[in-house]
Amino acid sequence: MPPKNKKQKEDVQDERFQAIVLTDSFQTRFMPLTSVKPRCLLPLANVPLIEYTLEFLAKAGVNEVHLMCSAHAEQVQQYIESSKWSSHDSPFNVYTIMSLESRSVGDAMRDLDNRGLISGDFLLVSGDVVTNIDFSKVMNFHKFKKQQDKDHIITMVLTPASPLHRTRSHVDPATFILDKKTSRCLFYQGIPPVDGKKASINVDPELFEDVEDEIAIRNDLIDCHVDICTPHVPQIFQENFDYQYLRNDFVKGVVTTDLVKKTIYAYISDDSSEYAARVESWATYDAISQDVLARWCYPLVPDSNLIEGTSYTYESKHIYKEEKVVLAQSCKIGSCTSIGANSSVGEGSIIKKSVIGRNCKIGKNVTISNSYVWDGAIIEDNTEVNHTIVASNAHIGSSVTLNPGTVIGFNVKIGNNRQIAHNSRISEIPIDNNDGDSFGDSFESDEDDDDEDENMPSTPTVPHFEVQDIDLVGEDGVGFLYVSDKDFDDESESEAGDQYSGIIYQMKSLNVSDDSIASISNRNKSRKHSRKHSKSRRLSTTSMVSTDYDGEVYSEEEEDFIQEATATVDRSLENNHDLDTAMLELNTLRMSMNANYHDVREATTESLLKQVLKFITTGTLTPQLATKKIFERWGPMYERQIFEPEDGTDLLNILEEKIVKIDKSYNQVVLCFAIQTLYDVALSEETILGWWNSTKDTVNDNIKEVRTLTEKFITWLETAEEESEEESDEDSD
C-alpha cells in the first residue's frame, strides 16, 4: 500500500501546471522611474502591471506560479506577500525566487534549471503582459503538436495586427517564417535589414527542405513573449551559455541549427476579440492604458476592481470613478478617463483621456490631457499637463507647463511658473549613469575625438545637475534632469533595434484612437493620395513646419505625413535604433502614405535638429559637440534619401531654412558643423559647393548672417579641391 500512495502522489505532482514569471524586464527603458520601482509594479490604469499578468495566469488554469525576481526583488516579494495571491483563496500557489544575479532571460533560465523546479511543461511569461486570450485553445494546440512531433519544445503565442498599429512590433520588429500547414517556425529574425527601398532577410534554403506545403512570411505579429515550454528549454539555455535572449538567441538558434534538433510552433490567435500586448515602452504604456479604458481588454477593465479595496464604477464615455472623488461643479471630465479614490479636481479644470491615481489633488484651471498622474501627486492651479507621466507623490507648482514627453519621477517637486521642455525626464536624486540600473543614452557615438574629451561630460555628478536643474525645477523645486550617457542592450533593443518610446515624444502622434490592438487599422488604407513626387517646398519664415508648398496650402495628408514621419525618426533617435531599422520604418511609412522624398528629408532634419537643441538647451553638450554627435550618428540616414545632386541641394536648403530660425547665439555653429559632418557621412563636396555657389547671391541678410562660419568651411573645401586638382594634373604629367 505505501508504494501505491507514493505513486499516486507523484502522479499529482506531474500534473501540476507551472508558470514562470520574469518580473524583471532586463531593460532600462522606463528609467528614471525603474531606478525606484520595478516595471512590473508600475501602475497601468491605477493597477500594478503584475496584476494583469497574474489575472491571466489564474484564468489559464495555472496552479503554481514562480516569480523570478532580480532588480528590486524585495519590493516584488513584499507586494506579493501582501496581495490576494498569497491568501487561501488564491487560485494558485505563488513563490518568489530571488534570482539576484540574473541579467538576462538566459541567466534566469539557467538559474531555473539549476534549482530543479520544473516538473513538466510550463508557461513562461513576462510580468508586464496584458491579455485576455482564451488559453484553453493555446493549450489544446500545444498538446496536439506534441502528439504529432516528439521534438516540439515551445509554443509561441502570437496575435496579428496591422504593420503600423501603435502597439505591435515597432518595439520588437520581427519576421517569422512559418510552415503554412503545420505552423512550425522555420526561421526568426529580429531586425530585417534594409536593401535599398525594400526590406530583406537572408535565409538558408535548406531550412525549408522538409516543408511539404507553402511557407508563410509574417511580420505583422504581436509577440508578447507568452510561451508554453517543455523542460528542455531551461536545459538548452544551460547547454548554450551564450544564449541571453529568448527570441534572438534561443528561438533563432534552435530553428537554424542542426545540433539541437528541436522544433518550435506558433499559435496565432484568430479571434478578433482577444487582446494581447506587452508594456515594453513608453508608447505601449500609453496605448495599452487607452485600450484598457476603452474596454478593448475586457474583462481587464477598471470597474473589474482587480485589486482588493478598489471601488471603480463605470460611467458613459468610458469614464471611471472610485468612491470619495471630489469634483468641482465647473470642472470637465472627458472620455477615457479614470480617477482614483480621495482625489479632488478644482474649479475650471479639464481632464481627458487620462488616468488620475488615488489621493491626488488637482487645482483650479488645470488642463490634463493624454497623461498619467499616479497616487498622491499634487498639481496646482493654472498648470497644463500634456502627454506626460507624473509619478507618485510628485508636486507640480502653479502655472507650470509640462510639455509632451515629460516624465516626472517619484517625489519630484516643480516650482511655480516653470516650463518643462519636451521629452525631459526628471528624477528626485541624481542617477549615476554607470550604475547597472541606469538608462543608456540613445545618442552615444562610437568614439570621441581626443580634442573633444575635455568638453565631453562624463558621468554626471551632483554639482553638474545642481547647476543646470535650478533653472529646470526652480529654486524651491526638487529634481534633477535625467540624461543618460550610455546605451545598455536589452532583448528588444538587441532583437529589434528599436524602441518606440511613446511618451518620450509626443504621444498624440501614436494614433491613439478608438481602435484596439486586436483590430487591424485601416487608417492609412483610406487615405487619398494626390501628391506628385520630387516637388520642392520652401519653409515659411515664422515656423519650423512649412505651410507653403509651391504656393499651395498643405493638404491634410501632407501634414499627417510630416507629423508621423518626424515622430518615427524621433522614436529611432530616442531608442537608438540601428540605421537599417530606422530607415526601414521611415521608408515603410513613406510608402504607406505615398509621400515624396522631400518630405522624408524634411522630417528627418526636423528630428535631428530637435535632438541637437535638446542637448544644447539642457546644457548637456556644447552646440559644436551636440551637432557633431547627432549628425555623425544619424546623418547616414540621408544616404537613402538622396539620389540626385538636386536632392542634396534640397536637403541643404531644408537644413539652412530650419537652422536660421533657432537661437542666433549658436545657429551659425550648428549650420557649420552640420554641413561639415554631412560632408563626412552623406554629401559630396560637389553637392555642397554646387549648393553654395547657386544660392550665395540670392540669400537674404538673415541667411547671410547664419552662413558666417560655414563660409570658412566652404573656403577650405574650395582650397582643398583646387589642391586636389593640381595634384591630379601633376600626376598626369
N, C-alpha and C positions, 0 to 999 in steps of 0.2 A: 504493500500500500504506500509507504513513504516514497519509493521511486515514482509511483504514479502521480502523487501530488506534486512532486518536483517537476515532472514532465508537464503537468498542467500549468504550473507557474511559469515555466519557460515559454509555453505557447502564448500566454497572455502578454508577456514581455515582448515577444516577437511581433505581436500585433499592434504594438504602440506606433502611433504616427507622430513623429517628432518634427519640430520646426526649429531651425537655426535662424536667429535674427541678428544681423550685423548692425549694432546700434551706432557704430562709427562709420561715417561715410568715407573715411580716408581721403577726404577732400578739404579744401580750405576756402571754398567759395563764399561762405557766409561769414567770413571774418569782417569786422571785429566781434560780431555777436557770439560766434562759437569759441572765442577765447574765454568767455564767461560761462556759457551753457552749451551742451552738445546739441547738434542739429535735431536729433530725434525728440528733444524736449522743447524745441521752439514751438510756439503756438501757431496753428493754422486754423483760422476761423474760431479762435479762442479755445482750441483743443490741442494739447501736445501731439506732435506728429506720431509718436509711438502708439498712441491710442488707435489711430486709423489702421495701423498695421496689425495690432493685436485683435481688433474687431474682425478684420479679415480672417485671421487665423482661427478665431472662435467659430466663425461661420464655415470655415473649411474643414471642421471636424478634427483639428489637431488636439491631441490630449497631453502633449508635453512640449514646452517651449524653453529653449535655451537662448539666453541673450548674451551674445559675445560682446563684452564691454572693454574698450581701451581708453580713448580720451574721455575725461570726466566720468570715469566708471562709477565713482562713488555716488554722483548725482543720479545716475540711472538706477543704481541699486536702491537708493533711498526712495526714489519715486515709485518703483515697482512694489517695494515693501509696504508702502502706504496706500497703494491703489486697490481697486476692486479685484485685480487679477491675482492678488495674494490671499484673497478671502476663501472661505469654504465653498462659496457659491461659484467660484471661478470654473469655467468650462475646461480648463487645463491646469496642469501643474507648471509653474514658471520658476526658472532657475537663472540666476545671473552668474556668468562666468567671467572672472577678471582676467582678461587676455591683454594685460597691460603692455606687453612688448610688441603687440601686433601693429604693423604699419601699413598693411595692405590686406586685401581679401585672401591672398595666398598665405600670408602669415597666420591669419585667423583659421584657415582650413587646416594648416599643418598643426596648429595648436589643438584644434578639434580632434584630429586624428591621434595625436599623442595622448589625449585624455581618454580615448576609447569609449566615447559617449554614444556613438551611433549604433543603433540596433537593427536598422533596416533602412528602407527608402525614407528620405526626409525632405521637408520643404525648406528651401533656402530663400530668404527674403531680406530686404534692407529695411531699416527702421524708419524709412520716410516714404513708404508706399501708401497710396490712396487708391483703393479698388473695391468694386462690388461684384466682381466676376463670379459666375457660378462655378465654384471649384470642383464640384462633382463631375462636371464634364471633362475638366482637365485630368482628374484622377482616372476616369474611365479610359481616356485617350492614352495615358501613361501605361496603365496596366495592359491595354491591348497591344501597344507597341512592344512591351516587354515579353509578351507571349510570342509575338512574331519574331522578335530579334533578341537573342540572348546577350548580345553585346551592347544593348541600349543602356546608357548611364545617366542621361539628362533629358528632361522635357522642359523646354523653354516656353514660357507663356508670353505671347506677343499679341498686340492688338493693332489693327490697321487704322491709319489716319492719313489725311492729305499731306503731301510733302511740306507745305508751308504752314501747317497748322501750328498754333502757338505753343502747344505742349508736347509735340512729338520730337523727333530726334535732331532738332537743331542743337540740342545739348549733347546728344550722343549719336551723331550721324553714322549710320552703318548700313552695309549691304549684306543681306542674307541670300545665299543661293541654295534653293531647296529642291529636292526631288518632288516634282509636282504631284506624283501619285501617292507617295508614302509620307511626305512632309519631313523626310530626313534632311538634316542640314549638311550640305556638301561643302560649303565654303562660307567664311565670315571675314569681313574686312571692315575695320572701324572707320577709316578715312579713305574714301575713294579719291585717288589723285586726279589732278586736272591735266588734260591733254588738249591744249588749245581751248576751244569753246565747249568741249564735251568732257564729261567725267568718264573715267575708265578704270578698270581693275584688271590686274594680271592674274590669271587663273591657269593652273596646270590642267590641261585637258584630261590627263589620266585620272583626275578626281571623279570624272563623270563616266568612266568606262562601264561601271556596273549599273548605270541608270537605264531602266527599261523604257521609261516613258519620257516626257518632256521635263525640262528644268524650269524653275521659276526664279527670276532675279527680283528681289524685293528690297527696296529702300524706302518703303512707306510704312514702316512698322514702329510702334512704340514698344520699347523694351524696358520694362520696369525691373528687370532682374528678379523675377519671380520664377523659381525653378524647382522642379521635383528632381532630386538627385538620389542616386544609389550610393551605397557605402564606398564604391570605387572612387568617387570624386575626391574626398579628402586624401585617399591613398595616392592618387595620381599627383595631386599637389605635393605630397610628401616626397614622391619619387622625382619630381621636377622642381627643384628648389628655386629655379629662376622664374617660375610662374608666379606672378604677382596679381594680375588682373583676371577677372572671371571670363570676360569675353575675349579681349585682345590676346591674352596668353593661353588660357585654358581651352576655350572653345576653338579658337583658331588653330591651336596646336593639335588638339585631338582630331579634328576633321581633315587636317592636311598632312598628318604623319602616318606612316605605316607601322610605327613602333607600338603605339598604344592599342590599336585595333579595336576601338570602341566607337559607338555611334551616338549621335545626338539628334533629337527630333524637336520640331517646333509645333506647338499648339497655337493656332491662330483663331482668335475668337471671331465668330460670325454673327454675334448678337449685337445690334446697334445700341441696345440699352445698357450694355456692360461698359463700365468705366474703369480705366486703368491709367495711372500716371505716377510719377515719382518726383518728389520735391528735391530736385538736384541743382537748382539755380535760382537766382532772384526772379527770373522770368516765369519759371514753372511755379514758384511760390505764389506769384500774383495770379497766374492763370488758373491754378487749381483752387485757390481761395475763391475766385469768382465763380468757378464751376460748382463748388460746394454751396455757395449762397444761392446760385440759380437752380439748385436741386438736380443737377445732372448726375450727382453721385449717390442718389437716394439708395439706401436709407442713411447714408453718411451725410446727414444734414444737421444744422444747429439744433432744431427742435427735437431731434432724437435724444439729445442730452446724454451724450456718451459718457460724460464724467459725472460721478455721483455728486449731488448737491447743486447741479445746474438746473435752470428753470426757463429755458428759452421757449417762447411761443412764436408761432408763425403768423405773419400778417400779409396782406396783399402786397404785391410788387416785391416779393422776396425780402421783406423787412422782418428782422428777428429782434426780440427784446427779452431781456430777463426781468425778474422782479426787481422792484425798488429802483427803477430807472427814472430819473427826474429830467423831464424835457420842458424847456421854457415854451410858452404858448406861441411865440413868434418864430421859433426855430423850425427848420425844414429838414426832414429825413427822407432822402431819396431812395430809389430802388437798390436792391442788392446791398443792404446794409445790416450789420449786426451790432448790437450794443449790450454789453455785459452788465451784471448787477451792480447797483450802488454807483453807477456812473451818472453824471449830470451834464446837460448841454444848455448853454446860456442863450439869452435873447438874440435873435437875428442870425444865429449860426446855421450853417448849411453843411450837411453830411450826406455824401452819396457814394455808392459803390465802395464802401469802406467797412472796416471792422474796428470797433472800439471795445477794448477789454473791460474788465471789472475795475471798479473804484477809480475810474478816470474822471478828470474834471476838465470840461471843455468850456472855455469862457464865452464872452459875448462877441458876436460878429466874426466868428471863426469860420473859415471855409476849409473843409476836409474832403478831398476827392481822391478816389482810387488809392487810398492809403490804409496803413495798418498800425493802429495805436494799441499798444499792449498794456497789460494791467498796471494800474497805479500811475499812469502818465498824467501830466498836467499840461494843458495848452491854454495860455492866457489870451486875453481879448485881442481882436483885430489881427489875428495870425492866420496865415494861409499855408496849408499843408497839401502838397500836390504830388502824387506818385511817390510816396515816402513811407519808410518804416520808422516808427518811433517806439523804441523798446521800453520795457517795463521801468517804471519809476523815473523816467526822463522828465525834465521840466523845461518847457518851451515858453519863453517870455512873451510879452505883448508886442504886437506889431512886428512879428518875425515872419519872414518868408522862407519856407523850406522848399527849394526848387526840386524838380523831378530828379529822381535817382538818389536822393539823400537817404542815408541810413544813420539814425541817431541811436547810439548804443545805450546800454543799461546805465541808469543813474546820471546820464549826461545832463548838464544844465546849459541852456542857451539864453543869454541875456536879452534884454529888450532891444527892439529896433535893429535886429541883425538880419542879414540876408545871406542864407547859406547857399553856396554855389551848387550847380548841378553836379550830381554824382559824388558829393562829398560823403565820406564815412567818418564818423566821429566816435571815439571811444572815451570811456571815463578816465582811463590812465593810459600813458604811452605804452605801446606794444613793441617789444623787441622783435624786429622782423627776422632775426636769425633764430628765433625760437621755433621749435618744431611745429607749433600750432599756428604760426603766423601765415598770413595770406601773401603769396608771392605777387610781385608787381608784374603787370602784364606787358611791360614795355622794356624789359631788361635786354640790353644789347649783348651780343656775344663777347665783345671785348671793348674796353675803353682805351682811347689813346692815352699815352703817358702824360701828355701835356694837359689832359683833362682831369687827371686824378685828383689834383689838389682842390678842384672846384666841385667834383662829383660827391654828393653826400653819401656817406657810408651808412651804417646802421644808425637810424635817428636816435639821438639822445634826448633826455628830458629838456635840457636848455634849448635844443633846436625846436622842440614842439612849443615850449613856453613862449618863445619869441614870436612864432607865427600865429599861435592859437588865441592870443588875446584879441586880435582883430577878428578872429573867427567866432568865438563864443561870447566875447565881451568881458569886461574887467570882472564882473560878478559871475561869470559863467564857469562851468566845469567841463572840460573836454579837450581832447587832443585829436588833431586831424590824423586819420589813419592813412598813410601812404606806404605801400609795400614796395620793397626793393628787389624781391626775388620771386620767381615763379616756381612753385613746387608742383611736380607732376601728380596727378591723381588719375583714377581709372578713366573717367570720361574724357579728361583732357588728353590723356595719352591715347585713348582709343579713338576719340572723335575729334580731337584737336580743338574742340570748340568750347567756349561757353557763352552761352546766350544768357546774358546777365540782365534780366528784365528790368528790375528796379534800378539797376546801376545805369541804365539810360532811361529815357522817357518811356514809361510803360504803356502810354497811350498808343505807341507805335506797334504794340503787340497784337492789335486786332482783338482786344478784349471785348467780346460781344456776347450775344445770347447763344452762340454756337458752343457745343460741348466738344471736348476732346474726342468723345466717342463718335461724333459725326464727322463727315467729310466736308470740309469747307469748299464751297464753290465760288467764293468771293472773287477770286481772280478770273475765274472762267466767265463771269458775267460782264467783265469789263468790255467797253467798246474802244477799240484802238484806232486812232486816226493819225498817228504820228508819222512823220517822214524822217528817214534816217539822215545823219550827217549834217543836220542843220546846226548852226551856232547860235548861242544865246548870250546876250550881254546882261550883266547884272545891273540892277539899279544902284544908285549911289547912296541909298539910305538903308538897305537891308542886306543881311547875309544871304538871303534866298531871293533869287531873281523873280520878278513878276512880269518880266518883259521877254518875249520870245519872238524875235523878228517883227516887232511891232504889235504882236498879238498877246492877249492875256493867256496865262497858262490855263489849260483845261484841268478839270478835277483829277483826271488820271495822271497828268504830269506832276501835279503837286503830290499826289499819293506816292508816286514812284520816288521822288526826291526824299520824301519823309521816310519811306520804308527802306530805301537803299542806304540812307545815312544811318538809320538805326541798325541795319545789317553790318555795316562797317564798324560802327561803334561797338557792337557786340564782339566782333572779331578782335578789335584792339583791346577791349576791356578784359577779355579772357584769353588773350594770347594764342589765337588760332595759329596753326602753321599757314603759310601763304597759300598753299594749294586749297585748303579748306575755305579760307576767307574768299578767295577768288571764285571758288565753286559756288558758294552761297550767293555771292553778288551776281554772278552770271546766271544762276537759276532764276533769281528774282527778275533780272533784266529780260530774260526770255519769256517769263510768265506774264510780264506786264508790257511786253513789246516796246521796251524803252530803247533809246539810242545811246551810243557810247559817250556822247557829250554829257548826258545826264549822269551816266556812271562816273565819269571823271569829276563832275561837279560834286556828287555825293561823297566820293572818296576824299576829295580835297577838303570838303566841309568837315568831315570826321577827323582827318589828320590834324587840321588846324585847331579843332576843338580840343584835342588831346595836348597839343603844344601849349595852348593857352592855359589849360588846366595845370600843367607843370609850372608855368610861369607865375600865374596868379596865386598859387598856393605856396610859392617860394621854394618849391622842391628843386627846380633847376633854373639855371640862367637861360635867357632867350636863345643863346647860341647852342647850349647843350641840349635844351629841350627840342629844338628844331632838328638838330642832327640825330638825336636819339630816335625820334618818331620817323623821320623820313629815311633814315638808314634801314630801319626795321621793316617799314611798310611801303616805302617808295617803289619797291619792285612790283607792287600790285599794278602799277601803271603799264608795265610791260604787256599785260593782257588787255589794255585799253587803248593802246597807241599802235596804229598800223601804217599810217602815212605821216609824212612830215607835218602836214597841216593839223593832224591830231595832236602832235607835240606842241604846236603853236597854240592850239585851243586850250590845252592844259595850262600853259604858261599864262595865258590871258585870264583864265579862271583863277589861278593861284594869285596873280597880282591884284585882280579886282577884289578878291576877298581880303587879302592882307592889307590893302590900303585903308580898310575900314577899322582895323584894330588899333590899339593904343600907339600913338605916334612915338612914344618913348622907346619902343623896341620894334616897330613894324619893319624898319629898314633892315635890322639884324635878321628877322625871321625870313624876309624875302631873299636876302642874300644867301643865307645858309640853306634854305630850302632848295633854291636853284643849284647851288654848289653841290648839295648832296644828291639831287636828282641827276646831275651830270655824272656822278659816280655810279648810280644804280639803274637809271632808266632812260636818260635822254642823251643824244649825241651832241657834240659841240656844234655840228652844222645846224641842228634844230634850234639850239639856244641862240646862236649868232644870227640865224635867219629871222627868228622872232624879234630879237633886239633891233636889228637893222631895219626891219619892216615897220616897226612901231615907234622908234625913238623920236621921230619928227612930228608925231601926231598926238602924243600923250599930253594930258593936262598937267597943271602945276602940282596937284596932289600926287600924281603918279611919279612925276619927276623927282619929287622930294623923297618918296619911298624907295626910289631906284638909286639913291646916292651911293650906298655901299655896293650894290650889285654892279654898278658901273665899273668899280675897281676889279671885280671878278671878271667882267666881260673884257676889260683891257688885258688882264692876264691871259685870258683864253685866246684872244686875238694874237697876242705876242707868242704864245705857245704854238699856235697854228702856223704863224709865219716862220718860226724857228724850225718847225717840223717840215715845212715845205722846202726851206733852204737845205736842210739835211738830206731830204729826198733828192733834190737837184744835185747835190754833191755826190751822192751815191750813184746816181745815174751817169754822172761824168766819169 
